[in-house]
Structures are given as C-alpha cells and as structure tokens.
C-alpha cells in the first residue's frame, strides 16, 4: 500500500513538473515569436542624453537621475544614448538582454540622433521592429 502511494505521489510530482515546464516553454515561445516575428510599428519617446557615449558613461555622470530607462542606439559606427520615457512596445524593451538597440535607416534620417546640438532635447523615433534588437527608423522628430 505504501509503495503504491509513493508511486502515485512520484507520478503526480513528475506530471506537475512536466506540465509547468511545458507551460513555461510555451509562454517563452510565445514571447520569442512576438519579439522576432518582425515588422512591428514601434515608437520611442524620450530625451537624447549623449552622443558618442555608452550607457555606462551616461550613468557615471549622473548615477541617480536615469534609473533603468537608458538605451544605447547603435547607428553603424556611431552611437547615442536615449532616456526612454514612453513607448508603445514595452514588452520589447523589457525583454532586451542588454540596453542596446541597433538602428537602421538613411543617414540623413539618423543624423539628428548623433548631432551634438540635439543633446538633452526630447526626441521621438518611429520605425519598424525588425527583430529583437533592430529598429528600422522611418521618422525622427526633435522637439
């Protein structure tokens, strides 16, 4: 009798473990397909913090000001850091493993993001999310 209860308990525990693993795998797969299916319209609104600097350098200057909302924009050989205040795609931002976003687009369109005169100005970037780390920019507005 004890042996059959132990087998039933062990079987139930294994079934619960497998059920939870497959549920988590499904959830992750759903999230992954959402992040990588591509071509999702995305808009970021925030403030340009610095150009030609990294997130680490921006935080070192003012460590308590920005929190966890700094993202480094990789624009080919150039880079900029933006403090994101608003987006229509929080799921994407929250699941980035590093605060870096590759930005693609025409050079004339991306130029305002690396212009020193636009530092500390509000900016809106709109584009298509191509994969989990790449944004194809369609519009940049400096406010």
LUMTORKOL-911608 format. One record per residue (C-alpha): residue number from 1; x, y, z. Coordinates in nm, 2 decimals, decimal comma. Each point is the difference from the previous one (the first is absolute). Last residue first. Layout:
<sites>
<site n="NUM" x="X" y="Y" z="Z"/>
...
</sites>
This chain:
<sites>
<site n="143" x="1,10" y="6,86" z="-3,01"/>
<site n="142" x="0,23" y="-0,21" z="-0,23"/>
<site n="141" x="-0,19" y="-0,23" z="-0,22"/>
<site n="140" x="0,15" y="-0,31" z="-0,16"/>
<site n="139" x="-0,20" y="-0,21" z="-0,25"/>
<site n="138" x="0,03" y="-0,33" z="-0,19"/>
<site n="137" x="0,26" y="-0,17" z="0,22"/>
<site n="136" x="0,06" y="-0,37" z="-0,05"/>
<site n="135" x="0,03" y="-0,12" z="0,36"/>
<site n="134" x="0,22" y="-0,30" z="0,07"/>
<site n="133" x="0,04" y="-0,19" z="0,33"/>
<site n="132" x="-0,28" y="-0,26" z="0,02"/>
<site n="131" x="-0,06" y="0,00" z="-0,37"/>
<site n="130" x="-0,12" y="0,24" z="-0,27"/>
<site n="129" x="-0,18" y="0,25" z="0,23"/>
<site n="128" x="-0,13" y="0,25" z="-0,25"/>
<site n="127" x="0,05" y="0,37" z="0,06"/>
<site n="126" x="-0,08" y="0,31" z="0,20"/>
<site n="125" x="0,24" y="0,20" z="0,21"/>
<site n="124" x="-0,12" y="0,29" z="0,21"/>
<site n="123" x="0,25" y="0,24" z="0,15"/>
<site n="122" x="0,02" y="0,24" z="0,29"/>
<site n="121" x="0,31" y="0,21" z="0,02"/>
<site n="120" x="0,29" y="-0,07" z="0,24"/>
<site n="119" x="0,25" y="-0,03" z="-0,28"/>
<site n="118" x="-0,14" y="0,13" z="-0,33"/>
<site n="117" x="0,28" y="0,24" z="-0,08"/>
<site n="116" x="0,25" y="-0,29" z="0,03"/>
<site n="115" x="-0,15" y="-0,17" z="-0,31"/>
<site n="114" x="0,00" y="-0,37" z="0,03"/>
<site n="113" x="-0,38" y="-0,06" z="0,00"/>
<site n="112" x="-0,06" y="0,29" z="-0,24"/>
<site n="111" x="0,21" y="-0,19" z="-0,27"/>
<site n="110" x="-0,22" y="-0,31" z="0,00"/>
<site n="109" x="-0,23" y="0,12" z="-0,28"/>
<site n="108" x="0,28" y="0,14" z="-0,21"/>
<site n="107" x="0,19" y="-0,34" z="0,04"/>
<site n="106" x="-0,30" y="-0,19" z="-0,13"/>
<site n="105" x="-0,11" y="-0,27" z="0,25"/>
<site n="104" x="0,11" y="-0,26" z="0,24"/>
<site n="103" x="0,01" y="0,01" z="0,38"/>
<site n="102" x="0,15" y="-0,28" z="0,21"/>
<site n="101" x="-0,14" y="0,02" z="0,35"/>
<site n="100" x="0,21" y="-0,05" z="0,31"/>
<site n="99" x="-0,11" y="-0,02" z="0,36"/>
<site n="98" x="0,11" y="-0,36" z="0,03"/>
<site n="97" x="-0,22" y="-0,31" z="0,04"/>
<site n="96" x="-0,29" y="0,18" z="-0,16"/>
<site n="95" x="-0,32" y="-0,14" z="0,15"/>
<site n="94" x="-0,14" y="0,31" z="0,16"/>
<site n="93" x="0,05" y="0,21" z="-0,32"/>
<site n="92" x="-0,20" y="-0,25" z="-0,22"/>
<site n="91" x="-0,28" y="-0,04" z="0,25"/>
<site n="90" x="-0,02" y="0,38" z="0,04"/>
<site n="89" x="-0,10" y="0,05" z="-0,37"/>
<site n="88" x="-0,20" y="0,32" z="-0,03"/>
<site n="87" x="0,28" y="0,20" z="0,16"/>
<site n="86" x="0,04" y="0,27" z="0,25"/>
<site n="85" x="0,28" y="0,15" z="0,22"/>
<site n="84" x="0,30" y="-0,15" z="-0,18"/>
<site n="83" x="0,33" y="0,17" z="0,11"/>
<site n="82" x="0,20" y="-0,01" z="-0,32"/>
<site n="81" x="0,37" y="-0,07" z="-0,05"/>
<site n="80" x="0,18" y="0,05" z="-0,33"/>
<site n="79" x="0,23" y="-0,20" z="-0,22"/>
<site n="78" x="0,20" y="0,03" z="-0,32"/>
<site n="77" x="0,17" y="-0,27" z="-0,21"/>
<site n="76" x="-0,33" y="-0,14" z="-0,12"/>
<site n="75" x="-0,27" y="0,18" z="0,20"/>
<site n="74" x="0,00" y="-0,20" z="0,33"/>
<site n="73" x="-0,25" y="0,17" z="0,23"/>
<site n="72" x="0,09" y="-0,06" z="0,37"/>
<site n="71" x="-0,30" y="-0,02" z="0,22"/>
<site n="70" x="-0,06" y="0,17" z="0,34"/>
<site n="69" x="-0,32" y="-0,06" z="0,19"/>
<site n="68" x="0,13" y="-0,19" z="0,29"/>
<site n="67" x="0,04" y="0,29" z="0,24"/>
<site n="66" x="0,10" y="0,33" z="-0,17"/>
<site n="65" x="0,08" y="0,25" z="0,27"/>
<site n="64" x="0,17" y="-0,19" z="0,27"/>
<site n="63" x="0,34" y="-0,07" z="-0,17"/>
<site n="62" x="0,05" y="0,34" z="-0,16"/>
<site n="61" x="0,33" y="0,00" z="-0,18"/>
<site n="60" x="0,07" y="-0,37" z="0,05"/>
<site n="59" x="-0,35" y="-0,09" z="-0,14"/>
<site n="58" x="0,09" y="0,16" z="-0,33"/>
<site n="57" x="0,33" y="-0,18" z="-0,01"/>
<site n="56" x="-0,16" y="-0,34" z="0,06"/>
<site n="55" x="-0,27" y="0,07" z="-0,26"/>
<site n="54" x="0,28" y="0,06" z="-0,25"/>
<site n="53" x="0,12" y="0,33" z="-0,16"/>
<site n="52" x="0,04" y="0,14" z="-0,35"/>
<site n="51" x="-0,31" y="0,21" z="0,04"/>
<site n="50" x="-0,17" y="0,08" z="0,33"/>
<site n="49" x="-0,33" y="0,00" z="0,19"/>
<site n="48" x="-0,25" y="0,03" z="-0,28"/>
<site n="47" x="-0,34" y="0,02" z="0,17"/>
<site n="46" x="-0,29" y="-0,22" z="-0,04"/>
<site n="45" x="-0,27" y="-0,14" z="-0,23"/>
<site n="44" x="0,03" y="-0,33" z="-0,17"/>
<site n="43" x="-0,25" y="-0,12" z="-0,26"/>
<site n="42" x="-0,03" y="-0,35" z="-0,14"/>
<site n="41" x="-0,18" y="-0,14" z="-0,30"/>
<site n="40" x="0,05" y="-0,37" z="-0,01"/>
<site n="39" x="0,19" y="-0,14" z="-0,30"/>
<site n="38" x="0,15" y="-0,31" z="0,15"/>
<site n="37" x="-0,11" y="-0,34" z="0,13"/>
<site n="36" x="0,29" y="0,03" z="0,25"/>
<site n="35" x="-0,15" y="0,15" z="0,31"/>
<site n="34" x="-0,34" y="-0,15" z="-0,03"/>
<site n="33" x="0,15" y="-0,34" z="-0,09"/>
<site n="32" x="0,22" y="0,02" z="0,30"/>
<site n="31" x="-0,29" y="0,09" z="0,23"/>
<site n="30" x="-0,21" y="-0,29" z="-0,12"/>
<site n="29" x="0,30" y="-0,24" z="0,02"/>
<site n="28" x="0,06" y="0,12" z="0,36"/>
<site n="27" x="-0,36" y="-0,06" z="0,10"/>
<site n="26" x="0,00" y="-0,34" z="-0,17"/>
<site n="25" x="0,32" y="-0,10" z="0,18"/>
<site n="24" x="-0,14" y="0,11" z="0,33"/>
<site n="23" x="-0,32" y="-0,21" z="-0,06"/>
<site n="22" x="0,22" y="-0,30" z="-0,11"/>
<site n="21" x="0,21" y="0,03" z="0,32"/>
<site n="20" x="-0,31" y="0,04" z="0,22"/>
<site n="19" x="-0,16" y="-0,31" z="-0,15"/>
<site n="18" x="0,32" y="-0,20" z="0,02"/>
<site n="17" x="0,04" y="0,09" z="0,37"/>
<site n="16" x="-0,36" y="-0,07" z="0,08"/>
<site n="15" x="0,01" y="-0,34" z="-0,17"/>
<site n="14" x="0,33" y="-0,08" z="0,18"/>
<site n="13" x="-0,16" y="0,08" z="0,33"/>
<site n="12" x="-0,31" y="-0,20" z="-0,07"/>
<site n="11" x="0,21" y="-0,30" z="-0,10"/>
<site n="10" x="0,21" y="0,03" z="0,32"/>
<site n="9" x="-0,32" y="0,02" z="0,21"/>
<site n="8" x="-0,16" y="-0,29" z="-0,18"/>
<site n="7" x="0,32" y="-0,21" z="0,03"/>
<site n="6" x="0,02" y="0,09" z="0,37"/>
<site n="5" x="-0,36" y="-0,09" z="0,06"/>
<site n="4" x="0,05" y="-0,33" z="-0,18"/>
<site n="3" x="0,30" y="-0,09" z="0,22"/>
<site n="2" x="-0,18" y="0,10" z="0,31"/>
<site n="1" x="-0,28" y="-0,25" z="-0,09"/>
</sites>
